[in-house]
Amino acid sequence: MAYAALSSLMYTLEQLMKPNQSLVCRSCTQQHMESIYQNLSAMQVFLEDTTKETKDVETLKVIEKRIRDVIYKAEDRIDSSLRSIILADRKDKRQKACRSFHEELLKVEQQVYILNKEVMLIEFNNHGSKSAELARMSSSLEKSTIEENTIVGMEDDFNTILDRLTAQTKKLTVIPIFGMGGIGKTTLARKVYDNSYIRSRFDKHAWVTISEKYNERQMLLEVVSSITGSNQEMSNDQLMEIVYRGLKGRRFLIVIDDIWSTKAWDQMQRIFPKDDDNKSRILLTTRLKYVADYVSCPDFPPHCKSFLNLDDSWNLFTEKLFKRDPCPLLLEETGKHIVQQCRGLPLSIAVVAGLLRKMDPTYENWKKVEENLNSFFGTVSEQCQSILSLSYNYLPQYLKACFLYVGGFPEDRKIYVSNLIRLWIAEQFIRERSNKRIEMVAKEYLEELIDRSLILVGIRKANGRMRTCKIHGLLRQLCLREAHTENVLHVTNRNVPVSSKDDPTSVTRTFISKQSISSDFPKRIGSIVSQFKLLKVLEVLSIDYDFSFVIPQLVHLRYVAARIMMALSLAKLRNLQTIILQRIFKLRKKSPELILPLDIWTMSEIRHVDIDLPLYISNPLDAENHSIGEQPLFLNNLQMLYLRHTPFVAEIIRRTPNLKKLKILDDSEHPDWPAILDSLSLLEDLETLYIETEVNIFSGVILPSNIKELILSPNIKKLILTGTRIPWEIVNLLANLPNLEVLKGYRAFDGTDWKLDEDVVFHKLKYLLIVDVGLERWEACSDNFPMLEQLLLDWLYELEEIPESIGDIMTLKLIQIDDCSSGVENSAKRIQQEQESLGNYELQVRIIRYVQVPS
């Protein structure tokens, strides 16, 4: 978190050094802020480089703690004095606050300068003896924990690897296995390696364990020892020559266990003969997907070692605990509940079995364990940490804070990717990369954590992109342990993560509640939160409390998601990036007397806006009229905008030109849909468009002469329409969107006939959903949807049938019919039967009935 602390303070300085800022006197402060910024930047670079190069993990942790402590206090000084300036309501108070800020800035400049010099003088022990010893201990612990190389639940994995090792490919082939620490990669590789049939197929065998820090000499000695016998006196070059000669012309199997970098592989592969074409194999295990991808051959993609299901988990547990004897029936229900908490991780299951083996297998003992699972799994976590912590220690600096942050989310809850990314950005964990939106960089960070087997993919969207992610319980425990050590995260038993330092009432920076709505929260929650004067992230949507009076006082907020009951001013919240405001639950859906405008037009940093009743976004023209002599107001950083019940949609869209995602939700009789449709043509970067209304958005538009006026961004990938009643001839125009991947229509289309001529081609459409329209006849061919993967039809009671040629789409994987006519159901079945007669068994047809369908 030292790296993240530096980023956060650097962001504050960047905002203050902008030419158009009017908060502090630039002539008095600019030089000092630039000096601080340069020293902070130098320390960031130092941390990045040191993490890559040093083997001295313990010294690095000491340095990180020192940086973190000093920078947190420096940020507190600056933010506290800035808050006084922002809230000053008289000229004399403001002048006094500015003088105080200048004094604090000088102190911070001196502290940061001394810290930078101190850090640069620290020497590392790059022999890495402690780190290497830890790696060896962890590796041996993993081997001893999952003893006897049992492959319960790994039979399919075993057969897959066996097939690849014995394939007819003559060239030297690398077969990688990847997955998180403790998932059984080494166990699987060892079982294959020791298999008598496999042993007989190869002339030479060698097993090499690499671990976190690659040691070329150690690797060479292990290979030489396996092939010809060790010779400690030889040089590395001589050892390489022995290995090469010992393998040349022979069919060999080399297992490279626990490799952590592509660089290590590049160095290792030089010693292996490559051109013998004798079916030699290299089996490799790693926690890192990008390493597995790097070494793999095109014919054999990396094998992902998955978690065990509950049945296999139970079988592994009972085998560890009772050997060949069955589990006593009296213990089975309790035991399965305990094993379920292991979440399919073999390492965790083996440790649990080992702990239970130390107590008498009685119902009373196991019931006590079941009733105190948190305490019990704390012990399990401690025994697994030496293996799992390597994954954390090996992370680059820019990923450490992102990973620890995930530990603050409640266990067993879906983590929405979009929400997580917005929080990361608000916390300043994400660094901009050239020519990329910061949201895209954040997604790359998440993918890196997934590729490192630290975060798991959850639910995917219709277009295949990630909607949710999750974290294994043991890795979450690792997050909490590390965050507690660094004193940056506090998770209460109410599931409220608070990023904190020494004094939570004064310097807490993040307050997130994921508590369920019905929970018993303190009645004084507002006064509690208002004490956190330097708060930067506030997410309390789950709390049914009016935060209208609290939010305006939290002037350093970058992210706010809360419930309100009345108007509030955001004028002093200069750094807001995400604003999500919704009515409290007890407020009636429509209360016209409470509906008031919210001015967001001075928030240059804003990136995400979602405002619901009792507020709506104000008219930008009004804001411009109050800014005499100012240029037209544009929110150029705004990426995602949800417009609910606002009468100024067209004007707002025209002043948010860089939107990537737009939702328009309005059930009023809108008089200005032609203007709205016209304004949409200005959003050249728009990727997702969602329109929900109860009126025909083309009312007042003359058809067909104006039909070509529907112009949307060519970058649109996802289009969701509800209640729009668009004529089918206009739907055909959507084929002109070259990147459209997902089209969903809920009561969205109008007409009885949908005819697609051969020149109407949805080139990239993968997902098509049509719900509850009066469609009766549909004429189309496979060429109209060349990339379609999923077709979903719901509540189409009048539709006669699905076009038969839809089944000829090569990419089609699923046809789902939900409460449609019998003609639609029968045609879907005929399409599946026809495809199966042609040898295509990939196409699934799923028919769901909730009501009696018309015959």
Residue pairs with C-beta under 8 A, 6 or more apart in sequence:
1 64
1 68
1 400
1 401
1 404
1 483
1 486
1 488
2 47
2 63
2 64
2 65
2 67
2 68
2 71
2 397
3 44
3 47
3 48
3 64
3 397
3 398
3 400
3 401
4 400
4 401
4 427
4 428
4 429
5 67
5 68
5 71
5 72
5 75
6 40
6 43
6 44
6 47
6 67
6 71
7 44
7 428
7 429
7 431
8 75
8 427
8 428
8 509
8 536
9 36
9 40
9 71
9 74
9 75
9 78
10 37
10 40
10 41
10 44
10 428
11 428
12 75
12 78
12 79
12 82
13 33
13 36
13 37
13 40
14 37
15 21
15 574
15 575
15 605
16 23
16 24
16 29
16 33
17 26
17 30
17 33
17 34
17 37
23 82
23 85
23 86
23 574
24 82
24 85
24 98
24 101
24 102
25 98
25 102
28 102
29 101
29 102
29 105
32 105
32 106
32 109
33 105
35 109
35 113
36 105
36 108
36 109
36 112
39 112
39 113
39 115
39 116
40 71
40 112
42 116
42 120
43 67
43 115
43 116
43 119
44 397
46 119
46 120
47 63
47 64
47 67
47 397
48 396
48 397
48 398
50 60
50 63
50 124
51 60
51 395
51 396
51 397
52 396
53 126
54 60
54 124
54 126
54 128
55 124
55 125
55 126
55 127
55 128
55 131
55 132
55 213
56 124
56 125
56 126
56 128
56 130
56 131
57 130
57 131
57 134
57 393
58 130
59 122
59 124
59 125
60 124
63 119
63 122
64 486
65 486
66 115
66 118
66 119
67 115
67 119
68 486
68 488
70 111
70 112
70 115
71 112
71 115
72 501
72 507
73 111
74 108
74 111
74 112
76 501
76 506
76 507
76 534
77 104
77 107
77 108
78 101
78 104
78 105
78 108
79 534
79 556
80 104
80 533
80 534
81 97
81 100
81 101
81 104
81 105
82 101
82 555
82 556
83 533
83 534
83 555
83 556
84 93
84 97
84 100
84 101
85 94
85 97
85 98
85 101
86 555
86 572
86 574
87 553
87 555
87 572
88 94
88 96
88 97
128 213
131 212
131 213
131 393
132 211
132 212
132 213
132 215
134 386
134 390
135 211
135 212
135 213
135 390
136 209
136 211
137 386
138 211
138 386
138 387
138 390
139 186
139 209
139 211
139 257
139 258
141 386
141 387
142 181
142 182
142 186
142 347
142 387
143 186
143 187
143 190
145 347
145 350
145 351
145 354
145 383
146 184
146 186
146 187
146 346
146 347
146 350
147 350
149 187
149 190
149 191
149 194
150 187
150 316
150 319
150 320
151 157
151 158
151 187
151 188
151 191
152 308
152 312
152 315
152 316
152 319
153 308
153 309
153 312
153 313
153 315
153 316
153 346
154 184
154 187
154 188
154 191
154 305
157 177
157 188
157 303
157 305
157 306
158 188
158 191
158 192
160 303
161 175
161 177
161 188
161 189
161 192
161 283
161 303
162 192
162 195
162 198
164 173
164 175
164 281
164 300
164 303
165 175
165 192
165 198
165 201
165 253
165 281
165 283
166 198
166 201
167 173
167 299
167 300
168 279
169 279
169 297
169 299
170 277
170 278
170 279
171 274
171 277
171 297
172 272
172 273
172 274
172 276
172 280
172 281
172 282
173 279
173 280
173 281
173 282
173 297
173 299
173 300
174 281
174 282
174 284
174 295
174 296
174 297
174 300
175 281
175 282
175 283
175 284
175 296
175 300
175 303
176 284
176 285
176 286
176 291
176 292
176 295
176 296
176 302
176 303
177 185
177 188
177 189
177 283
177 284
177 285
177 286
177 292
177 302
177 303
177 305
178 185
178 285
178 286
178 287
178 288
178 289
178 291
178 292
178 302
178 303
178 304
178 305
178 453
179 185
179 287
179 304
179 305
179 306
179 453
180 287
180 345
180 388
180 391
180 453
180 454
180 472
180 475
181 287
181 347
181 387
181 388
181 390
181 391
181 453
182 345
182 346
182 347
182 348
182 384
182 387
182 388
182 474
183 305
183 306
183 307
183 345
183 346
183 347
183 453
184 305
184 346
184 347
185 257
185 258
185 285
185 286
185 287
185 305
186 257
186 258
186 285
187 346
188 305
189 255
189 257
189 283
189 285
190 207
190 255
192 198
192 283
193 205
193 207
193 253
193 255
193 283
198 253
199 205
201 251
201 253
201 279
202 251
202 252
202 253
202 280
202 281
203 250
203 251
203 252
204 226
204 227
204 246
204 247
204 250
204 251
204 252
204 253
205 226
205 252
205 253
205 254
206 222
206 223
206 226
206 227
206 252
206 253
206 254
206 255
207 222
207 226
207 254
207 255
207 257
208 219
208 222
208 223
208 254
208 255
208 256
208 257
209 222
209 257
209 258
210 219
210 256
210 257
210 258
210 259
210 260
210 264
211 258
211 260
211 390
212 260
212 390
212 393
212 394
213 260
214 259
214 260
214 261
214 263
214 264
214 267
216 236
216 267
217 236
217 239
219 268
220 236
220 239
220 240
220 243
220 271
221 230
221 232
221 239
223 243
223 254
223 271
224 230
224 231
224 239
224 242
224 243
224 246
227 242
227 243
227 246
227 247
228 242
228 246
231 239
231 242
234 242
240 270
240 271
243 271
243 272
244 271
244 272
244 273
247 272
247 273
247 280
248 273
248 276
249 273
249 276
249 278
250 276
250 278
250 280
251 276
251 278
251 279
251 280
252 272
252 280
252 281
253 280
253 281
253 282
253 283
254 272
254 281
254 282
254 283
255 282
255 283
255 284
255 285
256 265
256 268
256 282
256 283
256 284
256 285
257 284
257 285
258 285
258 286
258 287
259 265
259 284
259 285
259 286
259 291
260 286
260 287
260 288
260 291
260 394
261 288
261 291
262 290
262 291
262 294
262 295
265 284
265 291
265 294
265 295
272 280
272 282
273 280
284 292
284 295
286 292
287 391
287 452
287 453
288 451
288 452
288 453
289 302
289 304
289 450
289 451
289 452
289 453
290 448
290 451
292 302
293 302
296 302
306 344
307 343
307 344
307 345
308 316
308 344
308 345
308 346
308 349
309 344
310 336
310 339
310 340
310 344
312 344
313 339
313 340
313 342
313 344
313 349
314 335
314 336
314 339
316 346
316 349
316 350
317 335
317 339
317 349
317 352
317 353
318 326
318 327
318 335
320 349
320 350
320 353
320 354
320 357
321 327
321 353
321 356
321 357
321 361
327 335
328 361
330 363
331 361
331 363
331 366
334 363
334 366
334 367
334 369
334 370
335 366
337 370
338 352
338 356
338 366
338 369
338 370
338 373
338 376
339 349
339 352
341 373
341 377
341 473
342 348
342 349
342 352
342 380
342 473
343 472
343 473
343 474
345 472
345 474
347 384
347 387
347 474
348 380
348 384
348 473
348 474
351 380
351 383
351 384
352 380
354 383
355 376
355 379
355 380
355 383
356 366
356 369
359 365
369 376
377 473
377 477
378 477
380 474
381 474
381 477
381 478
381 481
384 474
385 477
385 478
385 481
388 474
388 475
388 478
389 478
389 482
391 452
391 453
391 454
391 475
392 400
392 403
392 454
392 478
392 482
394 452
395 403
395 452
395 454
398 429
398 431
398 445
399 445
399 448
399 449
399 452
401 427
401 429
402 424
402 429
402 430
402 445
402 446
402 449
403 449
403 454
403 455
403 479
404 479
404 482
404 483
404 486
404 488
404 489
405 420
405 423
405 424
405 427
405 429
405 479
405 489
406 415
406 420
406 455
406 471
406 476
406 479
407 471
407 475
407 476
407 477
407 478
407 479
407 480
407 482
407 483
407 489
407 491
408 479
408 483
408 489
408 491
408 497
408 499
408 512
409 415
409 471
409 497
409 514
410 495
410 514
411 473
411 476
413 514
414 458
414 459
414 468
414 470
415 458
415 468
415 469
415 470
415 471
416 467
416 468
417 443
417 446
417 466
417 467
417 468
417 469
420 446
420 469
421 439
421 442
421 443
421 446
422 559
422 577
422 578
422 607
422 608
423 512
423 537
423 539
423 559
424 430
424 442
424 445
425 438
425 439
425 442
425 577
425 578
425 607
426 536
426 537
426 558
426 559
426 577
426 578
427 499
427 510
427 536
427 537
427 558
429 445
430 438
430 441
430 442
430 445
431 441
432 438
432 441
433 441
437 639
437 660
439 607
439 639
439 660
446 455
446 466
446 469
449 455
450 456
450 457
450 469
454 471
454 475
455 469
455 470
455 471
456 469
456 470
456 471
456 472
457 466
457 469
458 466
458 467
458 468
458 469
458 470
459 466
459 467
459 468
460 466
460 467
461 467
461 742
462 718
462 742
462 744
462 766
462 767
462 769
462 790
463 717
463 718
463 741
463 742
463 766
463 767
464 766
471 479
479 489
480 489
480 491
483 489
487 500
487 501
487 502
488 499
488 500
488 501
489 497
489 498
489 499
489 500
490 497
490 498
490 499
490 500
490 504
491 497
491 498
492 498
494 513
494 515
494 519
494 521
495 513
495 514
495 515
496 511
496 512
496 513
496 514
496 515
497 510
497 512
497 514
498 504
498 508
498 510
498 511
498 512
499 508
499 509
499 510
499 537
500 507
500 508
500 509
501 507
501 508
501 509
504 532
505 531
505 532
506 531
506 532
506 533
506 534
507 534
508 532
508 534
508 535
509 532
509 534
509 535
509 536
509 537
510 535
510 536
510 537
511 529
511 532
511 535
511 537
511 538
511 539
511 540
512 537
512 538
512 539
512 540
513 521
513 539
513 540
513 542
513 543
514 542
515 521
515 542
515 543
516 542
517 542
517 543
517 544
517 585
519 542
521 543
521 545
522 528
525 540
525 543
525 545
526 545
526 546
526 547
526 549
526 550
529 535
529 538
529 540
529 547
529 550
529 554
530 550
530 553
530 554
532 554
533 553
533 554
534 556
535 554
535 556
535 557
536 556
536 557
536 558
536 559
536 575
537 557
537 558
537 559
538 547
538 551
538 554
538 557
538 559
538 560
538 561
538 562
539 559
539 560
539 561
539 562
540 547
540 561
540 562
540 563
541 561
541 562
541 563
541 580
541 582
543 562
543 563
544 563
544 584
544 585
544 586
545 563
545 584
546 563
546 564
546 565
546 566
546 584
547 562
547 563
547 564
548 564
548 565
548 566
548 567
548 568
549 568
550 562
551 557
551 560
551 562
551 564
551 568
551 570
551 573
552 568
552 569
552 570
552 572
552 573
554 560
554 573
555 572
555 573
555 574
556 575
557 573
557 575
557 576
558 575
558 576
558 577
558 578
558 605
559 576
559 577
559 578
560 573
560 576
560 578
560 579
560 580
560 581
561 578
561 579
561 580
561 581
562 580
562 581
562 582
563 581
563 582
563 583
563 584
563 585
564 581
564 582
564 583
564 584
564 614
564 615
565 583
565 584
565 587
565 594
565 614
566 594
566 596
566 614
567 596
567 597
567 598
567 614
567 615
568 598
570 576
570 579
570 598
570 599
570 600
570 603
571 599
571 602
573 603
574 603
574 605
575 605
576 603
576 605
576 606
577 605
577 606
577 607
577 608
578 606
578 607
578 608
579 600
579 603
579 606
579 608
579 609
579 610
579 611
580 608
580 610
580 611
581 598
581 610
581 611
581 612
581 615
582 610
582 612
583 612
583 613
583 614
587 594
587 613
587 614
589 613
590 613
591 613
591 614
594 613
594 614
595 613
595 614
595 615
595 616
595 645
596 614
596 615
596 616
597 615
597 616
597 617
597 618
597 619
597 622
598 611
598 615
598 616
598 617
598 618
599 618
599 623
600 606
600 609
600 617
600 618
600 635
601 618
601 620
601 623
601 624
601 633
601 635
601 655
602 623
602 633
603 635
604 635
604 636
604 637
605 637
606 635
606 637
606 638
607 637
607 638
607 639
607 640
608 638
608 639
608 640
608 641
609 617
609 638
609 640
609 641
609 642
610 640
610 641
610 642
610 644
611 617
611 642
611 644
612 644
612 645
613 644
613 645
616 644
616 645
616 646
616 647
617 643
617 646
617 648
617 652
618 648
619 647
619 648
619 651
620 632
620 633
620 648
620 651
620 652
620 655
621 648
621 651
623 633
624 630
624 632
624 633
627 633
632 655
633 655
634 655
634 656
634 657
635 655
635 656
636 657
636 658
637 658
638 656
638 658
638 659
639 658
639 659
639 660
639 661
640 659
640 660
640 661
640 662
641 652
641 656
641 659
641 661
641 662
641 663
642 663
642 665
643 649
643 652
643 662
643 663
643 664
643 665
643 666
644 665
644 666
645 665
645 666
645 668
646 652
646 666
647 668
649 664
649 666
649 670
649 672
649 676
649 679
650 672
650 675
650 676
650 678
650 679
653 659
653 662
653 676
653 679
653 680
653 682
653 683
654 679
654 682
656 683
657 682
657 683
657 684
658 685
659 683
659 685
659 686
660 685
660 686
660 687
660 688
661 686
661 687
661 688
661 689
661 690
662 680
662 683
662 686
662 688
662 689
662 690
663 690
663 691
663 692
664 676
664 690
664 691
664 692
664 693
665 690
665 692
665 693
666 692
666 693
667 692
667 693
667 694
667 723
669 695
670 676
670 693
670 695
670 697
673 695
673 697
673 698
673 699
673 700
673 701
674 700
674 701
676 697
677 697
677 701
677 709
677 710
678 709
680 686
680 689
680 711
680 712
680 713
681 711
681 712
681 713
683 713
684 713
684 714
684 715
685 713
685 715
686 712
686 713
686 715
686 716
687 713
687 715
687 716
687 717
687 718
688 716
688 717
688 718
688 719
688 720
689 712
689 716
689 718
689 719
689 720
690 720
690 721
690 722
691 697
691 720
691 721
691 722
691 724
692 721
692 722
692 723
693 722
693 723
693 724
694 723
695 723
695 725
696 724
696 725
696 750
697 724
697 725
697 726
698 725
698 726
698 727
698 730
701 709
703 727
703 729
703 730
704 729
707 729
707 730
707 733
708 733
710 730
710 733
712 719
712 734
712 737
713 737
714 737
714 738
714 739
715 739
716 737
716 739
716 740
717 739
717 740
717 741
717 742
718 740
718 741
718 742
719 734
719 737
719 740
719 742
719 743
719 744
720 742
720 744
720 745
720 746
721 744
721 745
721 746
721 748
721 749
722 745
722 746
722 747
722 748
723 746
723 747
723 748
724 745
724 748
724 749
725 747
725 748
725 749
725 750
726 748
726 749
726 750
727 749
727 750
727 751
728 749
728 750
728 751
728 753
728 754
728 755
728 775
729 751
731 745
731 749
731 754
732 756
732 757
732 760
734 740
734 743
734 762
735 760
735 761
735 762
735 763
735 784
738 763
738 764
739 764
740 762
740 764
740 765
741 764
741 765
741 766
741 767
742 765
742 766
742 767
743 762
743 765
743 767
743 768
743 769
744 767
744 769
744 771
745 769
745 770
745 771
745 773
746 769
746 771
746 772
747 771
747 772
747 773
748 771
748 773
749 770
749 773
749 775
750 773
750 774
751 774
751 775
752 774
752 775
752 776
752 777
752 798
753 775
753 776
753 777
753 778
753 779
754 775
754 777
754 778
754 779
754 780
755 777
755 779
755 780
756 779
756 780
756 781
756 784
758 781
758 783
758 784
760 784
761 783
761 784
761 786
762 784
762 785
762 786
762 787
762 788
763 786
763 787
764 787
765 785
765 787
765 788
766 787
766 788
766 789
766 790
766 811
767 788
767 789
767 790
767 792
768 785
768 788
768 790
768 791
768 792
769 792
769 793
769 794
770 792
770 793
770 794
770 796
771 794
771 795
772 794
772 795
772 796
773 796
774 798
775 796
775 798
775 799
776 798
776 799
776 800
777 799
777 800
778 799
778 800
778 801
778 802
778 803
779 803
780 803
780 805
780 806
781 803
781 805
781 808
782 805
782 806
782 807
782 808
782 809
785 806
785 809
786 809
786 810
786 811
787 811
788 806
788 809
788 811
788 812
789 811
789 812
789 813
789 814
790 812
790 813
790 814
790 816
791 802
791 806
791 812
791 814
791 815
791 816
792 814
792 815
792 816
792 818
793 799
793 802
793 815
793 816
793 817
793 818
793 820
793 824
794 818
794 819
794 820
795 818
795 819
795 820
796 820
796 821
796 824
797 819
797 820
797 821
797 853
797 854
798 821
799 820
799 821
799 823
799 824
800 821
800 823
800 824
801 823
801 824
801 826
801 827
802 815
802 824
802 827
802 828
802 831
804 827
804 830
804 831
804 834
806 812
806 815
806 831
807 831
807 832
807 834
807 835
807 843
812 843
813 842
813 843
813 844
814 843
814 844
814 845
814 846
815 828
815 831
815 832
815 843
815 844
815 845
815 846
816 845
816 846
816 847
816 848
817 824
817 825
817 828
817 845
817 846
817 847
817 848
818 848
818 850
819 848
819 849
819 850
819 851
819 853
820 853
821 853
821 854
822 853
822 854
822 855
825 847
825 853
828 845
828 847
829 845
829 847
831 843
831 845
832 843
832 844
832 845
835 841
835 843
836 843
